């Protein structure tokens, strides 16, 4: 990994941590498309899984009291199943196909989360939780983004933002670990090649991002933050989708 590439990775990691602390999600949405562009599909997605776990674990103590543990158990259990399937599929796909998958999955899920709203839906039924968790785990392993599926579920069921943001932290930690372990079990050589000091720098970037996010939370509302995250994620997803399509067509 070159110095320039390392600096870009650190920059997007910091921005992703800011979004994660402010909105409860956004780390993978922002970081995954860029990591895929910089490192390629397999290494980029695996790195996003690992960094997402670190980010969520560091945020977890700040939101512990607001976590809905019943919701977490249902989502996480089925997400682990989806992550296992996604890891197998990821090992069979080329980097360009992975790029197209990242872009398409993020765009589709974001659009659905904004369109599918109704007062008839609630968080009480358990089968929709299972479906959302499974799809989230699948896309997390395949494309490094598990947030859109659960975000769409939250918007559809009117899950309160405070509880949603808090519950996603242990959820992302568990699903990220499941995806990373499944991929490394299938292909131990797929771990991103980085120096030991790179992880210290990335850890510092995440901590700085969380600190900045804490301060910015006093100035903006969660809805404002989520709109910005969705806009940036769409831009990154479009860029990744185009790159993958160009690679497949050339």
N, C-alpha and C positions, 0 to 999 in steps of 0.2 A: 504494500500500500504506500503510495507516494505521499509527500507532505501535503500537497494541494488536496488530494483526495481525502486525507485524514482530516484536514481542516473543514472541508465541506461536510463530512460525516458528523463532526463535532457540532458544527453550526446547526444542522437540521435536527440533531439530537436535542440541543438546547431548546429550540423552538418547539419541538414536539413535547418536551417535558413541561414547558409553559402551558401549552394547550391542555395537556393531560391534567395538570393541577387545577386549571381554571374550569374546565368543562366536564371533567371526568373521563373523557375520551379525546382522541385526536392524535395521540402519539404515533400509532401505526398508520393512521390515515395520512398524516403529513410525511412521516419518515419513509414508509414502505415504497411509494412510487419513486422517491429520490434515491433510496438505497438500491432499488432495482436498476435504475438508470446508471448508477455509479459502479456497482459491484456485480451486476448480472442477477438473474432471477434467483438461483438457488442460494448462493452465498448472501445476497442482499436480504432475502426473506428470512433466512436463519438468523442473521444478525439483528433484524428487527424483532424477531421473537425473543431473543436474549435480552436486548436492550429494553423491550417492553416490560419484561418481568422485573428488571431492576428498577425501572421507573415506578411501576405499580407498588412494589414492595416498599420503596422509600416514601411514597405518598400514603400508604396504608395507615400508619399511626395517626395521621391528621384527620382521618375520616372514620375511624373505627366504630364510633358510637352510632353512626347513621347507616350502617350496613344492614341490609335485609338478608339475613342468613338463610331463610327459607328459599327466597328467590335465587340466591347464590348456589345452593345445593342442586336445585333443578337445572339451572343453566349449565353449571360446571360439569355435572355428571354426563350430560349428553354432548357437551362440547368436547370432552375427552374422546368420545367415540368418533365424532366428526374429525378431530385432529389426527387420529390414527389413520383414517381413510384418506385424509388430505395429504398426509406424509407419503403414503404409498403412491398416490397419483402424482405428487410433485416429483418423485424420483423417476417417473416415466416421461416427463415433459421436457422439452428443450427450453433454453433461456428465453427465446423469442415468444414461445407459447406462454411461458410464465408471465412475461411482460404484458401480453394481451389479456391474460387472465386477471392480473392485478388491476389493470385499468378498467376492464369491463365489469368486474365484480364490484369495485368501489363505486363506479358511476351508477350501476343498476341499483345497488343497495341504497345509495344516497337519494336517488330519485324516488324510490319506493317509500323511503322513510318520510319524505316530504309530502307525498301524494296520499298515502294510506292513513287517513285520519277519520275516526268515527266515534261517536259517543256510545255505540253499542259494545265496544270492546273494553275489557278491563283486565287487570293483572291476576284475577282470581283463577280462571281456568289454567290447568297445569299442562295440557298438551301443547298449547302455543309456546310455553316456556321451553319445552323439550325441543320443539322444532327450531326455535330461535337459537338455542344453545348448540344444537347439532350443526346448523348452517354456519354459525359463528366459528365453531371449532374447525370445520372444514375449510372455510375461507382463510382462517388464521394460519393453518398449516400450508395451504396452497398458495396464498398470496400475501401472507403477513398482516392481514387486516381482519380482525374479528369484531371490530366495533360497529360497522354498518348494520349487521344483522340484528344485534341487540338494540342498536339505536332505533332501527325501524320498529322493532317490537315495543320499545319504550314510547315512541311517538304514537303508535297505533293504540296502545292501551292507556295512555296518559299517565304513565309511571312518573311520580313526582321527581323532579330534577335532582333534589338533594340526595334522596335515597338511591336513585339511579347512579349518580356520579360516584357515591361511596361504594356501592355494591360492585361496581365494575373493577375496582382495584384488586380485591382478592380473586375475582373472576379472571381478569387478564393475567394475573400472576400464575394461576393454575393452568389456563389454556396455553399460555406461552411456554411454560415448562413442558407440557404434554407434547406440543408441536415440536419443540427443539429436541427433546429426548427421542421422539419417534423418528425424526429425520436422521439424527446421529446414529441411532441403532441400525437404520437401513444403510447409511453411508457415513461411516466415521470420518472419512477424508473430506467431507463437505464443510467442516468447520472453517470459518473465514480466517485467512492467514493474516494475523496481526501480531505486532510486538506486545509484550506484557504491559509496557507503559501506556499503550493505546487505551487499555481498559481503565486505567487510572484517570486518564484525561476525559474519557467518556463519562465516567462516574462523576467527575467534577462538573461536566457540562450538564448532566441531569440534575445535580444538586442546585446548580445556578439557575436552571430553568424552573425548578420547583420554587426557589426563593423569589424569582421574578413573578411567577404566577400567583404566589401568595399576596404580593403587593398589588398586582393588577386587579385581583378579585375585589379590592376595595373601590375600584373605579368603574367597573363595568358589571353588567348583569350576565348570568349564565346563558341566556338566550342570545345576547349579542355575541358572546364568545363562540357559541355553537355555529352561528351563521358564518363567522369568519373561518372557522375550522372547515366547514363544509365547502366554502368557496375555494380555499387553498387546496383541499383534498381533490376537488374536481379538476383544478388546474394541473396538479401533479398526475392524477390518473389519466387525463387526456394525453399528457406528454408521454407517459409510459405506454399507453395503448398505441399511440402513433409509432413510437420506436419499435415496439414489437411487431406491428404490421409491416413496417418498412423492412425489418429483418426477415420476415417470412416471405415477402414478395421479391426480395433481391437475391 
